[in-house]
Each structure stands twice: as structure tokens, then as C-alpha cells.
Amino acid sequence: MRTTGDTRQRIVTAATELFRRQGYAASGMKQIVAAADAPYGSAYHFFPGGKAQLGEEVVRTSGAAYLGLIAELFPTAAAAPAGADAATDAATSMAVDMAVDMAAVTGDAFIAAAETLRELDFADPCPIATVALEVASTHEPLRLATAEVFASWTDGLAAFYRAGGIAEPAAHESASSVIALLQGAFMLGRAARSTDPVTAAARAAAAVVRAALAQQGERA
């Protein structure tokens, strides 16, 4: 038996998939509720603000899910909050195997992302990026939601780099560069229907991390 919570989740799930595949503007509420097998009125019951409110929900829930993936791929990522102090970082770093090659881990994450892109037949694997490209200059609440998600990813990845010995601000700068490389590589890969841009970005991202580590060594 379906419940109210099930209906709401089906709407969010359907919107997430449609935004990912065809974009925010091209996905109407009628199409979303049809894909969710939900009554049309239920969408406005759960999201009285309409598609804009639903879009914010999709961005935030998807962002949290991807943050969880970052935490799996990068040990201790997202474990330390933004602005964590040295004592917090020191405690977090105890959970990191210092033999881990952070550059290799970073590159491997890109290789896994390339395989995901291939499996999705070069559809965008990330609804946040799709929405962000469409609304950055036209819809301030959605722009803010996407910016908050990207910031949370950067903070989570920076925590991993800090725990591995990259101090601030280099940890955040490296994390921001790595995420930018991945998002750009996805766009180029979709256009070319090839994983080559993602594998090339894997090498560039690993180089970013190696350069940050080398800089730390010079300062030590």
C-alpha cells in the first residue's frame, strides 16, 4: 500500500531523473507526476511553491547523496565541517591510512566516474550540474541551492586532503579545482560521447593533488 511519504519520494525521484536527463526547463510538472505515477494535485500538495520548490528539493537531496559518495571514495571526506580547526583535523587524520596515495585515490575516482558516464550512455550523471547551468543567471533560490551543494562537496573533499597533510588554503583550493575538473570533464564527455575527457581530467586532478603535496613538503 502506497503512503503519503512514498508519493512524495516518487515525485522527487522522478524529478531528479528528468532533470538529469533533459534539464530543469524541459521538465514540466505534468511530466514529472506522470513519471512518478502520482496524482497531479499531489505535486502541489507536497510542493506548494511548484517546480521551483521541487527543484530546490532535488538539488539538496541529490547533493547530499553525492556527498555520501564522496565520503565513500575519499576516506574521512565530509567528516570534518567547513572551518574545522587544527585539533579537529588532527583527530580526523588519525582515521586516514597515511600510506594512501591521495593523488591516486583522486585519479581513481575520476576513472570510476568515466565508467558511470559510459553506463548512462553519456547522459549527465549529475542533476545538480544540469540545473546549475540553466538557472545560474535566472533563478536566485535555485542558484543558491546549487552553490551550497557544490560548497558542501568542496568542504568534504578538502577534509580528506587536510587529513592527508595538505594545509589550508591549499586543501580547499585543490578540492575546488578537482570538482571543477570533474564537472567540466562530464560536459565535454557528453558532447563528445566519449570518456576521454574524463580520463584526461583524472590525470590533471591527480597532478593538482601531487603539486599541493609537493608544496607542503617544500614548506615543511
N, C-alpha and C positions, 0 to 999 in steps of 0.2 A: 504493500500500500504506500502510495506516494505521500510525502508530508510537505508542509509549507517550506521547511528547510531544504528539502530535496528540490522543490521547484525553483527556489532562489538560486541554488547552486547550479542547476541545469542551465539557467539563464546566463549566469556568469561564465560557465564553461563554454556555452555556445558562442557568447560574445567574444571570449578570448580566442577561440579558434577562428572565427570570422575576421576579427581584427588582424590576426596574424596572417591569414591567407589573402585577404583582399583589402585590408585597410579600414580605418575608422569611418571615413566619409562614405565609403561604398557599402557599409553595413547598416541597413535600416533596422528599426525596432521590429517591424513585422517579420523580417527575415530571421532575426535573432530568436524571437519567441517561437517561430516555426521550427527552427533547428533545435530548440530546447524542448519541443513538444509541450508547450505551456500555453495557457490562455493569454490572449493579447493583453487583457487588462492587468494580468498579474505582474507584467513588467513594470507598470506604473505604480502598482501597489508596493512593490519592493524598492523601486527607484523612482520616487515622485519627481525627481529632477530630470527624468528622461534619460536619453542616451548619454548626455554629459556626465550624469551621476554614475551611470553604469560604467562608462569609460574609466572614471576615476577608480572604481572598484576593481575593474580588470587590471589596470596598471598596478595598483597596490598589491593585490593578491598575487599576480604574476611576478611582480618584483620580489615579493617575499619568497616565492617558490624558487626563483633563480638564485636568491641569496643563499638559500639552503643548499643549492647545487654547488655554489662557490665554496661553502663550508665543507662539502664532501671532497671537492677536488683539491682544496688547499687547506691542509691541517691548521687549525686554530683560526682560519678566516672567519670573520664575524664574531669571534669570541670576545674581542675587546671593543668597547664602544668608541665612537669618534672622540678624540681628545683624551684618550686614556693616558694616564701619567706613567712615568718610568717604572714605578713599582708594579703597576698593573701589567705592563708589558713584560717585565722580568718574570712575573708569575706565569703569564701566558706562555712565554718562551720555554718554560720548563717542560711543556707538553709537546714540544717540537723535537723531532729527531734531527739533531744538527748535522747528521750525515746527509740529510735530504738536500739534493741539488735543486735550489729554488728555481733556477733558470730552466732546468729540465722539466720540473713539475709544471711550470708555466707553459712551456712548449707543448708538453703532452696534453694539456687542457685544450689547446688550440687544435691539435690533431683529432681529439675526440669531438670537438665542435665541427670540424670538417666532415667527419663521418655522419654526424647528426644532420648537417645540411644536405648531404647526399641522400640520406634516408628519407628526408622530407621532400625530395625531388626539387630542391632549391627554392622552396617556399621559405619565407622568413621564419626562422625558429623563435623569434623574439617579438611578441606583440608590443612590448614597450617601445622598441626602436621604431616600429611601424607607426605607432601613434605619435611618437615624438616628432618624427619627420613631417607629419601632417599638421600638427597643431601648434608647433613652437611659436609661430607668429600670429596665430588667430584665436587661441583659446587659453587664456591665462591659467585657470584652475587645472586644466589637464597638463599644461606645460610644467606647472609647479609639481604636480604629481610625478611626472616622468623625471624631473630634475631630482626629486627626493629619492626616487628609486636608484638612479644612477649614482647618487651620492652614497647611498647605503652600500652599493656594490663596491664602490671605491674604498669606503671605510673598512669593509670586510676584508678585501684583498690587501689593503695596507697593513692590517693587523697581522696577516701572515708574513708579510715582508719585514715588519718590525721584529716579529718573533724570531726571524731568521738572521737578524743582525743589521738590517738597513734602518738607519735612524731617520727621524723626520727632519726636514720635509721630504727627503728623498723617497721614503716609503709611499707617501701619498702621491707624489709625482710619478713614481713608477707604476703604481696601481692605476692611476688615471690614464697613463699612456697605454698600458696593456689593454684596458677596457676599450679605449678609443680604437686601438688597432683591431680588436676583435669585431667591433661593430662596423667599422669600415670594411673589413675583410668580408663580412657577411654580405654587405651591399654589393661589393664588386663580384663576389662569388655568385650571387643570384643573377646579376646582369650577364655574367659570362657562362652561367650554368656549369661552373667548374669549382672544384675545391682548391685549385692552385692558389688563388689569393689568400686563402686561409692558411695553407701550409707555408706560404711565404711570410705571412704575418706571424706565424709561430716562431720562425727564426728571428724575426725582428723583435718580438716580445721577449724572447729568451735573451737577446742581446741587450735589451733595456735593463733587464734584471742583472745580468753579468756586469754591466757598466756601473750600476748602482753599488753592487757589492765591491767592485774594484775601487770605487771612490771611497767607500767606507774603509777599505784596507789602507788606502793612502793616508787617510786622516788618523788612523789608529797609531 
